[in-house]
């Protein structure tokens, strides 16, 4: 233990004596650790936010929509599916008899510009047509005002719910948004409610969105046929499977599908969507780990070259240490410890940069999460030790094998 402490002190003295070279080496190592910790911190932040959003929806929820991803399936070209029409969605809502809350939505646009007087938002506002059950199924609260009523959703009243970000941009903190008129694509709507600030991945859309009564929203669609999505929140989670079977049967009848025909719609559980998301996150983790390993491999080669130069520059010093009794084992250990210390210094810097980078991405995405990835910090620093061992091994062996007499003669 005493010898290790002495080797560490000697390594720090050597690093201080060759500050520029040591700093450059540490920065090379920090690049790889920054890539590892930074990307994975951002991934963990996104996962945390999305998982929190799914927890608000619950696991007893499923959606009925269409799948127009295109491409080929089973060797055949996938046909584009006909959107779910408003009358089909409303008929489904009337016929579905299970104890559940059914909501109908229609995505209008994601690039709307909302105006109030001389003020306007950026053209990145999501406009969605909803019914009275949408907020309940999505777990969204109204912080000011009220929800859209069933009558307003069916009759197409000119009212709107706005996200917190929209309210702040148009009205600031001193003006009450309720009963004020906003403009969207030439249409005027009266604000009846402001949504609770969501933050996080879900809130990135919820805070920058406008919700309109379903019948009013679809009138704004001019260049395409409106498509609708149905969300069902079953009261009893144990009845989810029979509820899905009932929903499938109702939709097949509404879509006029004959026995033996494949469904031209998709029924997806919320937990399945979360599972698919987690699989994607897993792939992103593996990709980030591979990128960081490749970067660290390049760093290890650079560090090895620098340590080889260090052995050459310190040949007389090595000869002098051997002349006064230093064993090859001690010389070898000194160079290994020096390589590991440089890597750990670079790793610590990389961890700091990685945490700043990863959480900076979360801030840019407006995720209200701060992630401290302890597991990946440990993995990153462990990799630093391995890189130090592998990079310093050959230079350490070379230094240990130097002849003391020839080393003292070296110029």
Phi, psi and omega in degrees: 000319179297318180296321179298317178299319178295320178296320179295316178298318178296322178297316179295322176296319179294320178297317179295323180290333179239059190300312184299311180298318181293318180296317179297320179295315180297322179295323177299315179294321183297333179298314180295318180291323176299317179299316181294302185291320182297309181295317182288330174295316178297318180297316180295324177296316178296316180298315181300317182292314182293320179298321177296321178295318178294326180295331177289330179283320180097163181267001180259029183242143172219158181240149175243118183211189176247161182242102180245046180286343180074192180087200184243148178220124180062032179083358180245150178292130181287126180282143176289131185273147178287132180300153172290125183274163183297319180294326177293317180296316180293323177295320177300314182300323180286324187274338185287113190262352180294147174298101185198165174253121183250130177234151179239134178225160175216122179280120184270305180197158176244008184231035181282154174244124183254136185237148170215109185061235180269356182264149178209156179271172170291155180282057180225027182269132178271126179250128183227136173271133185224168170248188187289344183263356186300312184298322180296313182293329182268356180069032180258135180258154174258120182275335183214131179091218186217174177276166172286137182274165178299319180297315181296322180294321183279323185270348178078045178293151182272065178236165184207149167253137182238150177286163183300319180296320178296316180298317181294318181295317186275326189241350182069202182262347188258346183255131177283119184289340186299137178070004175276152181261130177244156180248133177224115177052043177083001179254147180252134180227144178266128181285122179248352181193154176240130182286148175298141179298126183265313188064187177064185182297318179293320183290339176304327176268320185295325180281342179241053181218161174234130179253126182242155173303141188308310184295328178286320185295318185292338178291342180278348180275121184242328189256010179202164178280130181296141178243145184236152179233141182247131176243132182238124177249104184282134183297317182252112181302333181292341181261015184296315182297310177296330177294320178294320178297318178296317179297319179298316179297318179297315182293323178298319178292319180293331181268004177059043178271134180276157176304132181096339177286144177287152176296135175257032176212169183235133172250117185233128176286153177295325180290331176290320177297320177295321178297316177298320179296316180296325176296319177297318178299321178298319178296319179297321178298313180299316180298316179297321180294319179295316179301315181293324178295318178297317179297316180293330176296315176298322178296321182295323178295316179297317180295321179298316179299318181293320179293326176296319176297322180297321178298316180297315182294331185254026182299314180296322178298317179296318178298319179295319180296321178291325181295330181264009171116001179291130181277158176305323179298319180293319179297314181299316181294324180299316182289324177296315180298320179298317178296320180293319180298316178299317180296320180292323176297316176295322179295317179298319177294320179295322177298315179299311179297320181296316179296318179296317181294311183298315179285336173295321175298320178299321179294318179297325178276003179059044175264125180277058180224143171235121186249131171246096188280079185301321181299314183285334173295315178297316179298317181298315180290326175296317177298325178298317178298317179296317178298318178298318179296313183292321183285328183269352186295307183296313176300324180293318179296319179296318179295320182293334183271354181296139177282128184298323181292313179295326180293320180292333178279348187294135176251000000 
